[in-house]
Amino acid sequence: MAEPTDDEFPFVLLTGRGTSAQWHTNTRTAKSAVLRTLYPAKPYAEINPTDAAKIGIQPNAGVAVVSRRARIECTAFVTPTVQAGQVFIPMHYEVANRLTRAEFDPHSRQPSYKHCAVRLEALR
């Protein structure tokens, strides 16, 4: 991984496809009023129950996801479908890319916004 985890940023943030109503990083689906009603307006972060318990994050509570580049606030979605040590945020929320590294494939110029090291902070 280009940015390994460490003591300050112990989690791997993964981004990818979110709900079935979100496609094309919302460049098209955000234009549809019907589709906008089918996914949460505020970004959410999927967190493993073990990690959430260690940090004191409750389901549907506020959580800050912090990288070396940015800090964003999300709603915690506590789920066992995410492995311990990993956090998932749908790429469809523009703020997710504030956290990731601005790296591009040298040939295709495709952005590499798929992962980075983060920490989680429970919001009180």
Secondary structure as GFF3:
##gff-version 3
##sequence-region A 1 124
A	DSSP	beta_strand	11	16	.	.	.	ID=ss1
A	DSSP	three_ten_helix	24	26	.	.	.	ID=ss2
A	DSSP	three_ten_helix	29	31	.	.	.	ID=ss3
A	DSSP	alpha_helix	33	36	.	.	.	ID=ss4
A	DSSP	beta_strand	44	47	.	.	.	ID=ss5
A	DSSP	alpha_helix	49	55	.	.	.	ID=ss6
A	DSSP	beta_strand	62	66	.	.	.	ID=ss7
A	DSSP	beta_strand	71	78	.	.	.	ID=ss8
A	DSSP	beta_strand	86	90	.	.	.	ID=ss9
A	DSSP	alpha_helix	96	99	.	.	.	ID=ss10
A	DSSP	beta_strand	115	122	.	.	.	ID=ss11
###
